[in-house]
């Protein structure tokens, strides 16, 4: 079989590897159809996570495929079933797990980062991480399942209600998906994004879009909300300036949701948080119910998959997918891993 392997120094290679071993008890083997490349994968390639990944590392966690083999003790699944994966393997014994928060286990194995991922033709995973897909859902569209689940979790954490107003700072794939999921719930959304191409994509999906370099965001939001401020503000950009300014966009007792990964401490406007009695929320990964909702949204066509998937490359050209994303030339690139699609 073939696999894409991160070997350090900003390098990912593709080559033939030993055939995948038969799945162990409680595991299945997936014939991977598509794997999406995300910002976390870029962070790995650029060396930002070298202290976490074990080299050489097969990465990738946004995927779709079909079951190719079933290990002993696995029930309720059949060879050929279309599946996605919720790539979280938790310990079940730490304080977070025993409190019911297994998705942010203190000993979490994020599959595709901490253990081998889906940028390979065959992939063995625990049965418990499988997500059942309907046959009606195209496998290329289903590769968006994981990022859609991220967005569903983020919106759910914000406790948005129909008729509320939200600001999404950052119009990349996750920012757009948050906006789509929020709009599906009846929320009015504006997206703030510096990149002209991303603003055009968001506008093409029917969203109000701001250029933070050209508009006073706080003044615009104040006018948009008749002086109240937004009910929720999602920080998805990863920008220090965005974090500093986010609190000024929220209403009294509004919610500030931190979605982006900030590897360094950021200045925060604590006066606004105090003055407006804001709630600051972290939103990390997802839970099983978020995947179930994501499947429904994708299968119904609510997620504009064709607009978000801007490229597709074979596994042999995976380095090109990383290049396109690093240079800002694509929104979401899928890698065709060779499985039935």
N, C-alpha and C positions, 0 to 999 in steps of 0.2 A: 504494500500500500504506500501512499505518499502522505507527507506531512510537511507543514510549514513550521520552522523552528527558529525561535529567537535565540541567538548565540552570543548576544552582548555587542557592545560598541556600535549600536545603531544598526545592526545587521540581522536580517531574517533570511533564512535559506529554505529552499524546497528540495526535497530529495526522497528517494525510495527508502522505506524503513521496513523493519521486520513486520510480517503480517500480525494483525491484532490478535492477541490471545483470546481464547474462548472466554465469555463473560463468567465471572465468579458467581457464587450463590448470592442471590438478591440483586444481581446486576443484569443489565442488558447491553447489547452492542448495537450501536446506531450507525447506519449508513448515512453519513452527513451529506445533505443536499447543498445547503447554503450556510455560510457564516458571514455575518456583518462585522465590519471593522468599526470600532468606536473610539472615543477619546481616551478611555483607559488603556486600550491596546496601543494607542500612540504614545501615551506616557511610558508604557513598558518599553517600546522600541527606542524611545529617546533616553532610556536609562534611568528615568525618574523612580523606578520601582525595583532597581537591581538589588536592593537590600531585602526584597520580599520574594521575588521569583527565584526559582532554582534552575540554573542554566545546565544544559540547553533546555529551553522551555517551549512546548507546543501550547500556544495561547488560543484565545477565541472563546466567546461564550454567548454571542447572539446567533442563534442557529435554528435550523429546521432539518428534518430528515425522516427516515423510516427505520423501524426496528429490523435489524438484520439477524440477530440471534438472541436467545433468551437463556439466562443462567438458571441453575436449580433454585427452586423455591419461589420463582416469580409467577404470579397468577394475574389473570385479567388483561393480559397483553398478548398480542400475536405478531409473528413475523409479518412485516409489511405495514403495520400500523403507523400512520403519520404522527410525529411527535415533535415537541419542543422540549426545552430543558430549563427548569428554574435552577441556576447553577450555584446553589447554596447547600453545603453539607455541614450541619451543626453538630455539636458534641452532645447536647441534651442534658448536661450535668452542671454547667456553669451557672452563675447567678442570673444572667440574662435569659438563658434557656428555661430555667425553672420558674422564672417570672412570666413565661409565655412569650418572650421576645426572641425566639430561636433565629429569626432572620438576621439579627445583629448579635449572634453568639459571640462570646468573648474569645472563643477558639475557632472562629469560622474558617472553613475551607471554602474559599470562593473558587469554584471549579473554572479553570481557564486562566487563573492567575496563580493560585497557590498549588494547584495540581493541573495535570494536562487538560487542554481544552479541545475545541472543535475544529481547528484548522488542520484536519486530517480526514482521510476518506472513511475510516472506521474508528469509532470512539466508544469505549466502555464507560458506563456511568451507573451509579446506584439507581435501582428502580424507583426509589422514592422521589427522585428529582424530575421524573418524566411529567410532561404536560400533554394531555391528549388533544389532538387537533382534529377538526372535522375534515372529511375528504373534500368538502367544497372549498376549503381554503388553500389557495396556491402556496406551494412551498417557498417560493421566493418572497411572497408577502409575509409568510409565517416567520421568516427570519427576523422580522421586526418585532416579534413577540416580546422579547426581553426589554428593549427600550420602551415599548408601549406600556409594559407592566411598571417600569420606573415612573412614567408619567402618571399612570393611574394612582400609584402609591403617593406621589407628590401631591396630587390634587386631593386625595383622600385625607392626607395629613393636614392640609389647609382647611378642611371642613367647609369647602365652598358650597354655597347654596344658590339656587336659581335666583336670578336677578341681581346678584352681586357683581362687583367689578374687580378685575385682577390685572396687575401689571406683570408681565414676564420679561425679565431682563436677560437678553441673550436669545437669538433666533436660530441657534443650531438645531440639530435633530431633536434633542430632549426638550428644548424650549418650545419648538413647534408642536411637539407631541403633547406637552402640558397644555398649550393653548387649545389644541384640538379637543382634548379630553374635557377641559374646563368648559369650552363652548358647548360640547355635547350635554353638559349638565345645566345648560341655560345661563352660563356666566358670560358677561361681557368682558372681552380681553383686548388689551393693547400690548404689542411687543416692541421693546426697545432693542435696537440692534445697530451696531456700527457698520457692518459690512453691507455694501449696496446689493450684492447678489442675494444675500440671505433676506434682506428687506423685500426684495422683489418676489422671492419665493413665498414669503409670509403674506404679502399683499395679494399675490395670485391665489392664495387660499382664503381670501376674504377677510383678513385681519387688518385692523388699524395698526399702523407701524410708525414708530418714531426713530429718528436719527439722533442719538444723544449728543453728537457733535454739533448739531445744527439747531436743536430745540432745547429750551429750558424745561427739562422733564417735570420738575416739581410744579412749575407754573401750569404746564399743559395738563397734568393730572388733576391739579386743583380746579381748573376750569371744567374738565371732563366730569368731575364728580361734584360739581356745584359747591366746591370749598371743603368737601368732607375728607377726601383722600381715598385711596383704593382699599377695598376690604382685605385683599391679600396681595403681597408682592413676592414673586419668586425670583431668587437670585440664581441664575443658571449660567452666567457668563464666566465666572472665575476671576473677574477683574476686581482689583483692590478699590478702584474708584466706584465701581458699582456697589460694592458692599457699603462703602462710606455714605453713598447717597440714597440707598434703598429705604432707610427708615423715614426719610422726608416724604416718601410717596404714599405712605400708609395712613389710614384714618385712625382716629382715636380708638383704641382697643382693636386695631387691625392685626393681621398676622404677617410676619416676615418669615419666609420659608427658604432655608439655605439648601440648595440642591447641588450646586457645583462643588467640586473638590478643591479646597484651598490648601495647598501644601505648606504655606507659610501663614503665620498669624497676620490678621488684617485689622486696621483701624476701624472701629465701629462707632457710630454716633449714639452714644449712650444717653445723651441728653434727650434726643427724640424718643428713644425707647422708654425712658422714664416719663417724659412729659406727656406722651400719648398713651401710656400704659400698653405698649405693644407686646405681643406674644412672639417670641423668636423660636422657630421650630427647625430642627434638623430633619432632613428627609433622605434616608439612605436605603438603597436597594428596594425590597418588595417582600410581600407575603403571598401565600398561595392564592388568596382571593383576588389579588391584583392581577395574577396571570389568568385567572378564569375570566375576569372582566376584559382583559386584553384580547383573549381569544374571541370573545363575542364582538368586540369593536372591530377587529380585523376582518372577521368573517362577514360582518354586516356591511363592510365597505365604508364604515364611518372614518377609518384611518385612511388618508390619501396616500396609500403605499406607492403608487406609481409616480407621484410627485416627489416623494421623499427619497426613493431609490434612484440615484442619479448615475449609477454605473454598476457594471458587473464584469468580473474578470475570472479567468480560470485559476485554479490553485497554483499553477506554475508561475503565474504573474502576480502573486500576492504582494510583492514589493511595490508594484505599480499602484495597487490599491492604497497602500500606506503613503506613497508619494502624492497621489491625488489629494488625499485628505490633509496631509501635512502642508501642502501648498494652497489649501483652501479652494481647490478646484471642484470639489464634490460635496454633496450633503451626506449621502450614505452610499457606500460602495459594498456590494455583496461579492463574496468569493464563492465561486462554484466549486464545491469540493468533490464533485464527481458522482454523488449519489443520484438516485432516480429523481427526476424533477420534471 
